[in-house]
Amino acid sequence: MRIGCRLTYRLTQPTPLIAMLNVHYSRFGDLERADYLVTSPSVPLESYRDGYGNWCTRMMAPTGDFTLSTDGIFRDCGLPDPVAPDVMQHVVQDLPYETLVYLLGSRYCDTDLLSEEAWRLFESTSPGWTRVQAICDFVHSTVSFDYMQASATRTASQTMAERHGVCRDFAHLAIALCRCMNIPARYCTGYLSDIGEPLPHPPGDFAAWMEVFLAGEWHMFDPRNNKPKFARILIARGRDAADVPLTQTFGDNTLAEFKVWTDELT
């Protein structure tokens, strides 16, 4: 697959910027051509790993139009998302310490406002994969997807009340409900291809999904699509979207261009 993106910002003054646009280190070995970050005009880049292991690049963007782009060749296994319907849930006292942070509320996953409703809805489900799938089924069936309803400030409890949103809202609500049920859950962002999907496809975009900790491993769930998909390529993961902004600008800006591609190559 050819994967990449191009984002152009219009800046009124020199602006510090942090980008998180490269394939996650756990999938780096699948890159046949590295998706190096390129800027136009060219500026010095400084890269580092954040507290979650994500690869970040910081820079000072100049006044005017400033473009960030990546373009790589990625070899995917060609198989759909894995499923493991028999895996079970840990009791809290047996969870590894590094997973405990993913039981807590966070900026967009306000578990304190959803706990009572989560237990009312899912207490009778079987702990483990079955319970997580029931949560995804609920979110998928009760929340409608609408690009025009995107909001940078919508929390999980607001999605529950408003019943609409985009993929990050589906993920935030499912994550919050899992945490309420004592299942560690974390937010993921990356590429998701339309390979195998009937035409026409909407314009390319990045996607959000979640991972939950069951039977000693992290397992992927996608409450937005709620079915196995092909060529899901991780960029970053954290507690919620606040931890993994694709770009973080520290000043006024206008997004003038946004393009993402995940094209199958013969």
HUKA-V287687 format. One record per helix or strand of 2 or more residues. SS is the DSSP state (~ for helix, > for strand). FROM is the first residue (numbers start at 1). TO is the last residue. Records with the same first field share a line. If there is no record, write none. Layout:
# HUKA-V287687
SS->FROM-TO  FROM-TO
This chain:
# HUKA-V287687
>->2-11  15-19  31-33  38-40  46-49  55-61  64-74  144-145  164-165  185-192  206-214  217-221  232-238  247-249  253-263
~->25-30  92-94  97-103  111-113  115-122  129-142  147-149  156-162  167-180  241-243
